[in-house]
Amino acid sequence: MKTRVILRADIASLGHVGEAVEVSAGFARNHLFPLGMAYPYSADALQRVEKDRKVADLRRVEEMKEHVAIAARLAEVQLTFEEKVSEEGHLYGSVSSHRIAEALQEQGLTISDRQIRLPEPLREIGEFEVTVHVFGELEAPIKVWVVAAAEAPAEG
């Protein structure tokens, strides 16, 4: 059985503050209402949540501006990894999303390795375009260069 509620908080899988959504009665009764995340649907509840909706809309606009700025900064990033390489051009190790995230953090960008869309670690020399998930539908490409490490000259 479904029931209609008005959200008091942004919930990724349901909607934003002030939206009327249908959820199962148990979910509303056991989760949303006790945590103060929703009101039962009524005209009075719509009026109560209106101010919160306006504040949340302004906050979302500001957050989106920040995310767009981060995406613009990411689009300019070029990372270079020097790796030991076999004679065939294969890396002895690999460049993973975790290593890319660490390199981005060294440049002052707080990006988690979960945000980096890398189907599998990079195991060859070359130039790669890696997608970084910033927020929602917003993604930014970064250039990743994997180059052979210069070997130290043999002393003799």
C-alpha positions as CSV (number, residue, x, y, z in Angstrom):
1,M,0.0,0.0,0.0
2,K,1.3,3.4,-1.0
3,T,1.0,6.7,0.9
4,R,1.8,10.2,-0.2
5,V,4.3,12.3,1.8
6,I,6.0,15.7,1.5
7,L,9.8,15.5,1.7
8,R,11.5,17.7,4.4
9,A,14.9,16.7,3.2
10,D,16.6,15.9,-0.1
11,I,16.7,12.1,-0.6
12,A,18.6,11.0,-3.6
13,S,16.3,8.1,-4.5
14,L,13.0,10.0,-3.9
15,G,13.3,13.7,-4.6
16,H,14.0,17.1,-3.2
17,V,12.6,19.2,-0.3
18,G,8.9,20.1,-0.8
19,E,8.1,17.5,-3.4
20,A,5.1,15.2,-2.9
21,V,6.0,11.6,-3.5
22,E,4.4,8.2,-3.1
23,V,6.2,5.7,-0.9
24,S,5.2,2.5,0.8
25,A,3.3,3.0,4.0
26,G,5.9,1.0,6.0
27,F,8.8,3.1,4.7
28,A,7.0,6.3,5.6
29,R,5.9,5.1,9.1
30,N,9.2,3.4,10.0
31,H,11.8,5.6,8.4
32,L,10.8,8.9,7.0
33,F,8.5,10.1,9.8
34,P,10.6,9.1,12.8
35,L,13.8,10.7,11.2
36,G,11.9,13.9,10.4
37,M,12.5,13.5,6.7
38,A,8.8,13.8,5.6
39,Y,5.4,15.0,6.6
40,P,2.2,13.2,5.8
41,Y,0.6,14.8,2.7
42,S,-1.8,17.7,3.5
43,A,-2.4,21.3,2.6
44,D,-1.0,22.4,5.9
45,A,2.2,20.4,5.4
46,L,2.7,22.0,2.0
47,Q,2.6,25.4,3.5
48,R,5.0,24.4,6.4
49,V,7.6,23.0,4.0
50,E,7.4,25.9,1.4
51,K,10.1,28.0,3.2
52,D,12.4,25.0,3.6
53,R,11.9,24.2,-0.1
54,K,13.0,27.8,-1.1
55,V,16.1,27.6,1.1
56,A,17.0,24.1,-0.3
57,D,16.6,25.4,-3.9
58,L,19.0,28.2,-3.2
59,R,21.5,25.8,-1.5
60,R,21.3,23.4,-4.5
61,V,22.0,26.3,-6.9
62,E,25.1,27.3,-4.9
63,E,26.3,23.7,-4.7
64,M,25.8,23.3,-8.4
65,K,28.0,26.4,-9.0
66,E,30.7,24.8,-6.8
67,H,30.4,21.5,-8.7
68,V,30.7,23.2,-12.1
69,A,33.8,25.1,-10.9
70,I,35.3,21.7,-9.8
71,A,34.5,20.2,-13.2
72,A,36.1,23.1,-15.0
73,R,39.2,22.7,-12.9
74,L,39.3,19.0,-13.5
75,A,39.0,19.5,-17.3
76,E,42.3,21.4,-17.2
77,V,44.1,18.6,-15.2
78,Q,46.8,16.5,-16.8
79,L,48.4,13.8,-14.7
80,T,51.6,12.0,-15.5
81,F,52.7,8.7,-14.0
82,E,56.2,7.3,-14.5
83,E,56.2,3.6,-14.3
84,K,58.6,0.7,-14.8
85,V,57.9,-1.0,-18.1
86,S,58.7,-4.3,-19.7
87,E,60.3,-4.6,-23.1
88,E,56.9,-5.2,-24.6
89,G,55.6,-1.9,-23.2
90,H,53.5,-3.4,-20.4
91,L,53.6,-1.9,-17.0
92,Y,55.0,-4.0,-14.1
93,G,52.3,-2.5,-12.0
94,S,49.2,-0.5,-12.9
95,V,47.7,2.9,-12.5
96,S,44.5,2.5,-10.6
97,S,41.6,4.9,-9.8
98,H,43.0,5.1,-6.2
99,R,46.4,6.4,-7.5
100,I,44.6,8.9,-9.8
101,A,42.6,10.1,-6.8
102,E,45.8,10.5,-4.7
103,A,47.4,12.5,-7.5
104,L,44.3,14.8,-7.8
105,Q,44.4,15.3,-4.0
106,E,48.1,16.4,-4.3
107,Q,46.8,19.1,-6.7
108,G,44.2,20.3,-4.1
109,L,41.2,18.5,-5.6
110,T,39.2,16.4,-3.2
111,I,38.1,13.5,-5.3
112,S,37.5,10.0,-4.1
113,D,38.6,7.0,-6.0
114,R,34.9,6.0,-6.3
115,Q,34.3,9.1,-8.4
116,I,36.9,8.1,-11.0
117,R,35.3,6.1,-13.9
118,L,38.0,3.7,-14.8
119,P,36.7,0.3,-16.0
120,E,40.1,-1.4,-15.2
121,P,43.5,-0.1,-14.1
122,L,45.8,1.3,-16.8
123,R,48.5,-1.3,-17.7
124,E,50.1,0.2,-20.8
125,I,52.0,3.3,-21.7
126,G,50.0,6.0,-23.4
127,E,47.6,8.9,-23.1
128,F,44.2,8.2,-21.6
129,E,41.1,10.2,-21.0
130,V,39.6,9.3,-17.7
131,T,36.1,10.5,-16.7
132,V,35.6,11.8,-13.2
133,H,32.0,11.8,-11.8
134,V,31.6,15.2,-10.0
135,F,28.0,15.2,-8.9
136,G,24.6,14.0,-10.3
137,E,24.9,14.0,-14.1
138,L,28.0,16.3,-14.1
139,E,31.2,14.6,-15.2
140,A,34.6,15.9,-16.3
141,P,37.4,14.3,-18.4
142,I,41.0,14.4,-17.2
143,K,44.1,13.5,-19.2
144,V,46.3,10.8,-17.8
145,W,49.7,10.1,-19.3
146,V,51.5,6.9,-18.4
147,V,55.2,7.0,-19.4
148,A,58.2,4.8,-19.0
149,A,60.3,5.7,-16.1
150,A,63.8,6.9,-17.0
151,E,66.3,4.3,-15.8
152,A,69.3,5.5,-13.8
153,P,72.6,5.1,-15.7
154,A,74.7,2.2,-14.6
155,E,77.7,3.1,-12.6
156,G,80.9,1.5,-13.6
